[in-house]
Amino acid sequence: PALRDGIREIADGNPALLQNAGYLLYQELRANRVPDPKTFARDFLSATEQFFKATWELCNDLEKILLMLIALSSLEGRLSDKRYALRGIETIFSQKEIELNALETRGIIKREEQAGKATYSFASSLMEWWVVKNIQNSTETELQERQKVFLNLMSHKQAEKVKDIIRLIWKNKDKIPDIFEWIGKVMAAIPKGAIKS
């Protein structure tokens, strides 16, 4: 069950992602090797990078901003000693339910009800990682280009706060959890007796 849950976290039932994860794990287990987390992460990312890139590129500007906001709210508190809070994000999400439903229908995000409020997270933890990496590798020019979309979604003050958070991420790239933390559950879940000598 733990291995299944770990794979579900990175693939969430997406056939292409499941197939890649299953194939990579099968290859290692068939060769009687314990899968190395770093090798698995590198190979899985290499095998699925086009999937994540295409998913991102097929999103319109508004959807990309919504995905960035979901990623930023999820990353909140995971930048080690750097703290920030995205206040008012629930209001933005409630105003953009149609767009969020479209992202959910495409299997990019999932919606959960908590205490009567809708919360959003990524269906695949690696898609979340991809969006965080995209934020991390963006430039000041790209950030300024997104300003118009920010201002269509939120107040000027909120837009400045989001831009400040993105700049904080740029300054603290070394504090961003790496891909191994995103897929760590898969590797930790491989049963000890799965490898036979």
C-alpha atoms as an extended CHARMM CRD file, in Angstrom:
* protein
*
       197  EXT
         1         1  PRO       CA              0.0000000000        0.0000000000        0.0000000000  PROA      1               0.0000000000
         2         2  ALA       CA              2.8030000000        2.4860000000        0.7510000000  PROA      2               0.0000000000
         3         3  LEU       CA              4.4030000000        1.9380000000       -2.6660000000  PROA      3               0.0000000000
         4         4  ARG       CA              1.0090000000        2.3250000000       -4.3310000000  PROA      4               0.0000000000
         5         5  ASP       CA              0.4200000000        5.5650000000       -2.4030000000  PROA      5               0.0000000000
         6         6  GLY       CA              3.8510000000        6.8860000000       -3.3580000000  PROA      6               0.0000000000
         7         7  ILE       CA              3.2900000000        6.1490000000       -7.0330000000  PROA      7               0.0000000000
         8         8  ARG       CA             -0.1840000000        7.6610000000       -6.8260000000  PROA      8               0.0000000000
         9         9  GLU       CA              1.3720000000       10.8200000000       -5.3880000000  PROA      9               0.0000000000
        10        10  ILE       CA              3.6840000000       11.2840000000       -8.3630000000  PROA      10              0.0000000000
        11        11  ALA       CA              1.3020000000        9.9880000000      -11.0440000000  PROA      11              0.0000000000
        12        12  ASP       CA             -2.2580000000       10.2530000000       -9.6370000000  PROA      12              0.0000000000
        13        13  GLY       CA             -3.6130000000        7.6860000000      -12.0400000000  PROA      13              0.0000000000
        14        14  ASN       CA             -2.2330000000        9.3230000000      -15.1790000000  PROA      14              0.0000000000
        15        15  PRO       CA             -1.5380000000        6.3840000000      -17.5130000000  PROA      15              0.0000000000
        16        16  ALA       CA              1.6430000000        7.8540000000      -19.0110000000  PROA      16              0.0000000000
        17        17  LEU       CA              3.1460000000        8.6700000000      -15.6150000000  PROA      17              0.0000000000
        18        18  LEU       CA              2.0660000000        5.3380000000      -14.1100000000  PROA      18              0.0000000000
        19        19  GLN       CA              3.5700000000        3.4530000000      -17.0160000000  PROA      19              0.0000000000
        20        20  ASN       CA              6.8880000000        5.2740000000      -16.7030000000  PROA      20              0.0000000000
        21        21  ALA       CA              7.0950000000        4.8410000000      -12.9230000000  PROA      21              0.0000000000
        22        22  GLY       CA              6.0970000000        1.1850000000      -13.1490000000  PROA      22              0.0000000000
        23        23  TYR       CA              8.5730000000        0.4780000000      -15.9240000000  PROA      23              0.0000000000
        24        24  LEU       CA             11.4950000000        2.0920000000      -14.1050000000  PROA      24              0.0000000000
        25        25  LEU       CA             10.7190000000        0.2780000000      -10.8530000000  PROA      25              0.0000000000
        26        26  TYR       CA             10.1570000000       -3.0190000000      -12.6740000000  PROA      26              0.0000000000
        27        27  GLN       CA             13.5140000000       -2.7490000000      -14.4580000000  PROA      27              0.0000000000
        28        28  GLU       CA             15.3410000000       -2.2860000000      -11.1750000000  PROA      28              0.0000000000
        29        29  LEU       CA             13.4440000000       -4.9720000000       -9.2770000000  PROA      29              0.0000000000
        30        30  ARG       CA             13.7690000000       -7.4410000000      -12.1660000000  PROA      30              0.0000000000
        31        31  ALA       CA             17.5440000000       -6.9430000000      -12.0830000000  PROA      31              0.0000000000
        32        32  ASN       CA             17.4580000000       -7.6400000000       -8.3150000000  PROA      32              0.0000000000
        33        33  ARG       CA             18.5870000000       -4.1090000000       -7.5410000000  PROA      33              0.0000000000
        34        34  VAL       CA             17.2480000000       -1.7940000000       -4.8970000000  PROA      34              0.0000000000
        35        35  PRO       CA             16.1430000000        1.2970000000       -6.8180000000  PROA      35              0.0000000000
        36        36  ASP       CA             18.4140000000        4.2130000000       -6.0550000000  PROA      36              0.0000000000
        37        37  PRO       CA             16.2790000000        7.2880000000       -5.2870000000  PROA      37              0.0000000000
        38        38  LYS       CA             18.5030000000        9.7200000000       -7.1810000000  PROA      38              0.0000000000
        39        39  THR       CA             18.7340000000        7.4800000000      -10.2270000000  PROA      39              0.0000000000
        40        40  PHE       CA             14.9850000000        6.8310000000      -10.1570000000  PROA      40              0.0000000000
        41        41  ALA       CA             14.2670000000       10.5600000000       -9.8550000000  PROA      41              0.0000000000
        42        42  ARG       CA             16.6220000000       11.4220000000      -12.6970000000  PROA      42              0.0000000000
        43        43  ASP       CA             15.2990000000        8.6430000000      -14.9540000000  PROA      43              0.0000000000
        44        44  PHE       CA             11.6530000000        9.3460000000      -14.1460000000  PROA      44              0.0000000000
        45        45  LEU       CA             12.0700000000       13.0510000000      -14.7610000000  PROA      45              0.0000000000
        46        46  SER       CA             13.9230000000       12.3740000000      -17.9990000000  PROA      46              0.0000000000
        47        47  ALA       CA             11.1850000000        9.9990000000      -19.1810000000  PROA      47              0.0000000000
        48        48  THR       CA              8.3400000000       12.3580000000      -18.2610000000  PROA      48              0.0000000000
        49        49  GLU       CA              9.8160000000       15.8200000000      -18.7900000000  PROA      49              0.0000000000
        50        50  GLN       CA              8.0560000000       16.2580000000      -22.1430000000  PROA      50              0.0000000000
        51        51  PHE       CA              4.7360000000       15.3800000000      -20.4980000000  PROA      51              0.0000000000
        52        52  PHE       CA              5.1230000000       18.0970000000      -17.8610000000  PROA      52              0.0000000000
        53        53  LYS       CA              6.4600000000       20.6140000000      -20.3620000000  PROA      53              0.0000000000
        54        54  ALA       CA              3.5490000000       19.9720000000      -22.7470000000  PROA      54              0.0000000000
        55        55  THR       CA              1.0410000000       20.1890000000      -19.8990000000  PROA      55              0.0000000000
        56        56  TRP       CA              2.4870000000       23.5660000000      -18.8870000000  PROA      56              0.0000000000
        57        57  GLU       CA              2.6550000000       24.8960000000      -22.4270000000  PROA      57              0.0000000000
        58        58  LEU       CA             -0.9520000000       23.9000000000      -23.1530000000  PROA      58              0.0000000000
        59        59  CYS       CA             -2.1300000000       26.0710000000      -20.2770000000  PROA      59              0.0000000000
        60        60  ASN       CA             -3.1560000000       29.6340000000      -21.0320000000  PROA      60              0.0000000000
        61        61  ASP       CA             -1.6560000000       32.5410000000      -19.0660000000  PROA      61              0.0000000000
        62        62  LEU       CA             -4.4540000000       32.5900000000      -16.4980000000  PROA      62              0.0000000000
        63        63  GLU       CA             -4.1710000000       28.8410000000      -15.8880000000  PROA      63              0.0000000000
        64        64  LYS       CA             -0.4020000000       29.1650000000      -15.4770000000  PROA      64              0.0000000000
        65        65  ILE       CA             -0.8780000000       31.8880000000      -12.8650000000  PROA      65              0.0000000000
        66        66  LEU       CA             -3.4520000000       29.7560000000      -11.0240000000  PROA      66              0.0000000000
        67        67  LEU       CA             -1.0120000000       26.8270000000      -11.0450000000  PROA      67              0.0000000000
        68        68  MET       CA              1.7190000000       29.1170000000       -9.7480000000  PROA      68              0.0000000000
        69        69  LEU       CA             -0.5490000000       30.3070000000       -6.9330000000  PROA      69              0.0000000000
        70        70  ILE       CA             -1.3860000000       26.7110000000       -5.9940000000  PROA      70              0.0000000000
        71        71  ALA       CA              2.3280000000       25.8600000000       -5.9920000000  PROA      71              0.0000000000
        72        72  LEU       CA              3.2270000000       28.9340000000       -3.9420000000  PROA      72              0.0000000000
        73        73  SER       CA              0.5200000000       28.2040000000       -1.3850000000  PROA      73              0.0000000000
        74        74  SER       CA              1.7160000000       24.6010000000       -1.1640000000  PROA      74              0.0000000000
        75        75  LEU       CA              5.3460000000       25.6950000000       -0.8150000000  PROA      75              0.0000000000
        76        76  GLU       CA              4.3880000000       28.0360000000        2.0190000000  PROA      76              0.0000000000
        77        77  GLY       CA              6.3750000000       26.9690000000        5.0660000000  PROA      77              0.0000000000
        78        78  ARG       CA              8.6610000000       24.6270000000        3.0790000000  PROA      78              0.0000000000
        79        79  LEU       CA             11.4010000000       27.1950000000        2.4630000000  PROA      79              0.0000000000
        80        80  SER       CA             13.1080000000       26.2200000000        5.7070000000  PROA      80              0.0000000000
        81        81  ASP       CA             13.5190000000       29.4460000000        7.7020000000  PROA      81              0.0000000000
        82        82  LYS       CA             11.8110000000       31.7080000000        5.1350000000  PROA      82              0.0000000000
        83        83  ARG       CA              8.1430000000       32.3450000000        5.9190000000  PROA      83              0.0000000000
        84        84  TYR       CA              5.4720000000       33.9310000000        3.8060000000  PROA      84              0.0000000000
        85        85  ALA       CA              1.6920000000       33.8430000000        3.6170000000  PROA      85              0.0000000000
        86        86  LEU       CA             -0.5580000000       34.1560000000        0.5960000000  PROA      86              0.0000000000
        87        87  ARG       CA             -3.5500000000       35.9130000000        2.0700000000  PROA      87              0.0000000000
        88        88  GLY       CA             -6.7790000000       36.0750000000        0.1030000000  PROA      88              0.0000000000
        89        89  ILE       CA             -5.9100000000       33.2460000000       -2.2380000000  PROA      89              0.0000000000
        90        90  GLU       CA             -9.1990000000       31.4750000000       -1.4410000000  PROA      90              0.0000000000
        91        91  THR       CA            -11.0970000000       34.4760000000       -2.7930000000  PROA      91              0.0000000000
        92        92  ILE       CA             -9.1230000000       34.3540000000       -6.0250000000  PROA      92              0.0000000000
        93        93  PHE       CA             -9.8190000000       30.6410000000       -6.3540000000  PROA      93              0.0000000000
        94        94  SER       CA            -13.5400000000       31.0960000000       -5.6840000000  PROA      94              0.0000000000
        95        95  GLN       CA            -13.6840000000       33.7030000000       -8.4600000000  PROA      95              0.0000000000
        96        96  LYS       CA            -11.9050000000       31.4200000000      -10.9370000000  PROA      96              0.0000000000
        97        97  GLU       CA            -13.7840000000       28.1700000000      -10.3680000000  PROA      97              0.0000000000
        98        98  ILE       CA            -14.4350000000       27.6350000000      -14.0870000000  PROA      98              0.0000000000
        99        99  GLU       CA            -10.7160000000       27.7580000000      -14.8960000000  PROA      99              0.0000000000
       100       100  LEU       CA             -9.8500000000       25.6120000000      -11.8720000000  PROA      100             0.0000000000
       101       101  ASN       CA            -12.5180000000       23.0760000000      -12.8670000000  PROA      101             0.0000000000
       102       102  ALA       CA            -10.9670000000       22.9130000000      -16.3400000000  PROA      102             0.0000000000
       103       103  LEU       CA             -7.5470000000       22.2030000000      -14.7910000000  PROA      103             0.0000000000
       104       104  GLU       CA             -9.1370000000       19.5500000000      -12.5890000000  PROA      104             0.0000000000
       105       105  THR       CA            -10.9160000000       17.9250000000      -15.5450000000  PROA      105             0.0000000000
       106       106  ARG       CA             -7.5850000000       17.7210000000      -17.3710000000  PROA      106             0.0000000000
       107       107  GLY       CA             -6.0980000000       15.9220000000      -14.3670000000  PROA      107             0.0000000000
       108       108  ILE       CA             -3.6000000000       18.6370000000      -13.4730000000  PROA      108             0.0000000000
       109       109  ILE       CA             -5.0340000000       19.5810000000      -10.0860000000  PROA      109             0.0000000000
       110       110  LYS       CA             -7.4790000000       18.1400000000       -7.6000000000  PROA      110             0.0000000000
       111       111  ARG       CA            -10.0090000000       19.8550000000       -5.4220000000  PROA      111             0.0000000000
       112       112  GLU       CA            -10.8200000000       18.9360000000       -1.8500000000  PROA      112             0.0000000000
       113       113  GLU       CA            -13.3620000000       20.3710000000        0.5350000000  PROA      113             0.0000000000
       114       114  GLN       CA            -11.9830000000       21.2330000000        3.9640000000  PROA      114             0.0000000000
       115       115  ALA       CA            -14.1790000000       22.9100000000        6.5520000000  PROA      115             0.0000000000
       116       116  GLY       CA            -16.5700000000       24.0210000000        3.8340000000  PROA      116             0.0000000000
       117       117  LYS       CA            -13.7940000000       25.6060000000        1.7700000000  PROA      117             0.0000000000
       118       118  ALA       CA            -12.3700000000       24.3590000000       -1.5040000000  PROA      118             0.0000000000
       119       119  THR       CA             -8.6390000000       23.7260000000       -1.4640000000  PROA      119             0.0000000000
       120       120  TYR       CA             -6.5630000000       22.8660000000       -4.4990000000  PROA      120             0.0000000000
       121       121  SER       CA             -3.4480000000       20.7770000000       -4.8860000000  PROA      121             0.0000000000
       122       122  PHE       CA             -1.6010000000       19.1590000000       -7.7420000000  PROA      122             0.0000000000
       123       123  ALA       CA             -2.7450000000       15.7410000000       -8.8990000000  PROA      123             0.0000000000
       124       124  SER       CA              0.9140000000       14.8310000000       -9.4500000000  PROA      124             0.0000000000
       125       125  SER       CA              3.5390000000       15.9660000000       -6.9820000000  PROA      125             0.0000000000
       126       126  LEU       CA              5.9760000000       16.1180000000       -9.8920000000  PROA      126             0.0000000000
       127       127  MET       CA              3.7550000000       18.5800000000      -11.7370000000  PROA      127             0.0000000000
       128       128  GLU       CA              3.9570000000       20.7050000000       -8.6060000000  PROA      128             0.0000000000
       129       129  TRP       CA              7.7490000000       20.3480000000       -8.6860000000  PROA      129             0.0000000000
       130       130  TRP       CA              7.7240000000       21.3460000000      -12.3790000000  PROA      130             0.0000000000
       131       131  VAL       CA              5.7140000000       24.5090000000      -11.6470000000  PROA      131             0.0000000000
       132       132  VAL       CA              7.9850000000       25.4240000000       -8.7060000000  PROA      132             0.0000000000
       133       133  LYS       CA             11.0250000000       24.9240000000      -10.9470000000  PROA      133             0.0000000000
       134       134  ASN       CA              9.3800000000       27.1020000000      -13.5820000000  PROA      134             0.0000000000
       135       135  ILE       CA              8.8740000000       29.8300000000      -10.9730000000  PROA      135             0.0000000000
       136       136  GLN       CA             12.4270000000       29.3770000000       -9.7270000000  PROA      136             0.0000000000
       137       137  ASN       CA             13.9040000000       29.6680000000      -13.2240000000  PROA      137             0.0000000000
       138       138  SER       CA             11.7560000000       32.5760000000      -14.3970000000  PROA      138             0.0000000000
       139       139  THR       CA             13.2180000000       36.0130000000      -14.9460000000  PROA      139             0.0000000000
       140       140  GLU       CA             12.3230000000       39.5310000000      -13.9000000000  PROA      140             0.0000000000
       141       141  THR       CA             11.1640000000       40.1780000000      -17.4780000000  PROA      141             0.0000000000
       142       142  GLU       CA              8.7730000000       37.2050000000      -17.3500000000  PROA      142             0.0000000000
       143       143  LEU       CA              7.5370000000       38.3610000000      -13.9700000000  PROA      143             0.0000000000
       144       144  GLN       CA              6.7640000000       41.8160000000      -15.3640000000  PROA      144             0.0000000000
       145       145  GLU       CA              4.9540000000       40.2240000000      -18.3360000000  PROA      145             0.0000000000
       146       146  ARG       CA              2.7430000000       38.3090000000      -15.8940000000  PROA      146             0.0000000000
       147       147  GLN       CA              1.8780000000       41.5300000000      -14.0580000000  PROA      147             0.0000000000
       148       148  LYS       CA             -1.1890000000       42.1090000000      -16.2610000000  PROA      148             0.0000000000
       149       149  VAL       CA             -2.5980000000       38.6600000000      -15.4530000000  PROA      149             0.0000000000
       150       150  PHE       CA             -1.8180000000       39.1650000000      -11.7590000000  PROA      150             0.0000000000
       151       151  LEU       CA             -3.7390000000       42.4340000000      -11.7820000000  PROA      151             0.0000000000
       152       152  ASN       CA             -6.7320000000       40.7870000000      -13.4710000000  PROA      152             0.0000000000
       153       153  LEU       CA             -6.8340000000       38.2800000000      -10.6090000000  PROA      153             0.0000000000
       154       154  MET       CA             -5.9710000000       40.3020000000       -7.5510000000  PROA      154             0.0000000000
       155       155  SER       CA             -5.3930000000       43.7110000000       -6.0900000000  PROA      155             0.0000000000
       156       156  HSD       CA             -2.2120000000       45.6300000000       -6.8210000000  PROA      156             0.0000000000
       157       157  LYS       CA             -1.0690000000       44.9700000000       -3.2430000000  PROA      157             0.0000000000
       158       158  GLN       CA             -1.6360000000       41.2030000000       -3.6050000000  PROA      158             0.0000000000
       159       159  ALA       CA              0.1520000000       41.1880000000       -6.9720000000  PROA      159             0.0000000000
       160       160  GLU       CA              3.1620000000       42.8900000000       -5.3890000000  PROA      160             0.0000000000
       161       161  LYS       CA              3.1040000000       40.3290000000       -2.5620000000  PROA      161             0.0000000000
       162       162  VAL       CA              3.1260000000       37.4400000000       -5.0710000000  PROA      162             0.0000000000
       163       163  LYS       CA              5.9910000000       39.0560000000       -6.9770000000  PROA      163             0.0000000000
       164       164  ASP       CA              7.9020000000       39.5070000000       -3.7000000000  PROA      164             0.0000000000
       165       165  ILE       CA              7.3610000000       35.8180000000       -2.8750000000  PROA      165             0.0000000000
       166       166  ILE       CA              8.6640000000       34.8060000000       -6.3090000000  PROA      166             0.0000000000
       167       167  ARG       CA             11.7280000000       36.9890000000       -5.7530000000  PROA      167             0.0000000000
       168       168  LEU       CA             12.1640000000       35.3460000000       -2.3360000000  PROA      168             0.0000000000
       169       169  ILE       CA             12.1950000000       31.9660000000       -4.0870000000  PROA      169             0.0000000000
       170       170  TRP       CA             14.8250000000       33.2420000000       -6.5170000000  PROA      170             0.0000000000
       171       171  LYS       CA             17.0290000000       34.3280000000       -3.6130000000  PROA      171             0.0000000000
       172       172  ASN       CA             16.5500000000       31.0430000000       -1.7690000000  PROA      172             0.0000000000
       173       173  LYS       CA             16.8810000000       28.5030000000       -4.5760000000  PROA      173             0.0000000000
       174       174  ASP       CA             18.9740000000       26.2950000000       -2.3240000000  PROA      174             0.0000000000
       175       175  LYS       CA             16.1080000000       26.0900000000        0.1870000000  PROA      175             0.0000000000
       176       176  ILE       CA             13.5760000000       24.6870000000       -2.3140000000  PROA      176             0.0000000000
       177       177  PRO       CA             12.9590000000       20.9850000000       -1.7070000000  PROA      177             0.0000000000
       178       178  ASP       CA             14.6310000000       19.0490000000       -4.4970000000  PROA      178             0.0000000000
       179       179  ILE       CA             12.9910000000       16.4220000000       -6.6570000000  PROA      179             0.0000000000
       180       180  PHE       CA             14.0680000000       13.6460000000       -4.2890000000  PROA      180             0.0000000000
       181       181  GLU       CA             11.8110000000       15.0570000000       -1.5940000000  PROA      181             0.0000000000
       182       182  TRP       CA              8.9460000000       15.1350000000       -4.0770000000  PROA      182             0.0000000000
       183       183  ILE       CA              9.3200000000       11.4620000000       -5.0060000000  PROA      183             0.0000000000
       184       184  GLY       CA             10.7850000000       10.2230000000       -1.7400000000  PROA      184             0.0000000000
       185       185  LYS       CA              7.6040000000        8.3820000000       -0.7330000000  PROA      185             0.0000000000
       186       186  VAL       CA              7.9370000000        6.0360000000       -3.7000000000  PROA      186             0.0000000000
       187       187  MET       CA             11.4740000000        5.0420000000       -2.8270000000  PROA      187             0.0000000000
       188       188  ALA       CA             10.8010000000        4.7710000000        0.9020000000  PROA      188             0.0000000000
       189       189  ALA       CA              7.8580000000        2.4680000000        0.2210000000  PROA      189             0.0000000000
       190       190  ILE       CA              9.7200000000       -0.2780000000       -1.6340000000  PROA      190             0.0000000000
       191       191  PRO       CA              9.4810000000       -3.2910000000        0.6510000000  PROA      191             0.0000000000
       192       192  LYS       CA             12.7680000000       -4.5050000000        2.0820000000  PROA      192             0.0000000000
       193       193  GLY       CA             12.1050000000       -8.0460000000        0.8290000000  PROA      193             0.0000000000
       194       194  ALA       CA             11.2830000000       -6.9400000000       -2.7160000000  PROA      194             0.0000000000
       195       195  ILE       CA             14.8370000000       -7.5760000000       -3.8300000000  PROA      195             0.0000000000
       196       196  LYS       CA             15.7610000000      -11.2330000000       -3.9980000000  PROA      196             0.0000000000
       197       197  SER       CA             19.3390000000      -12.3600000000       -4.2820000000  PROA      197             0.0000000000
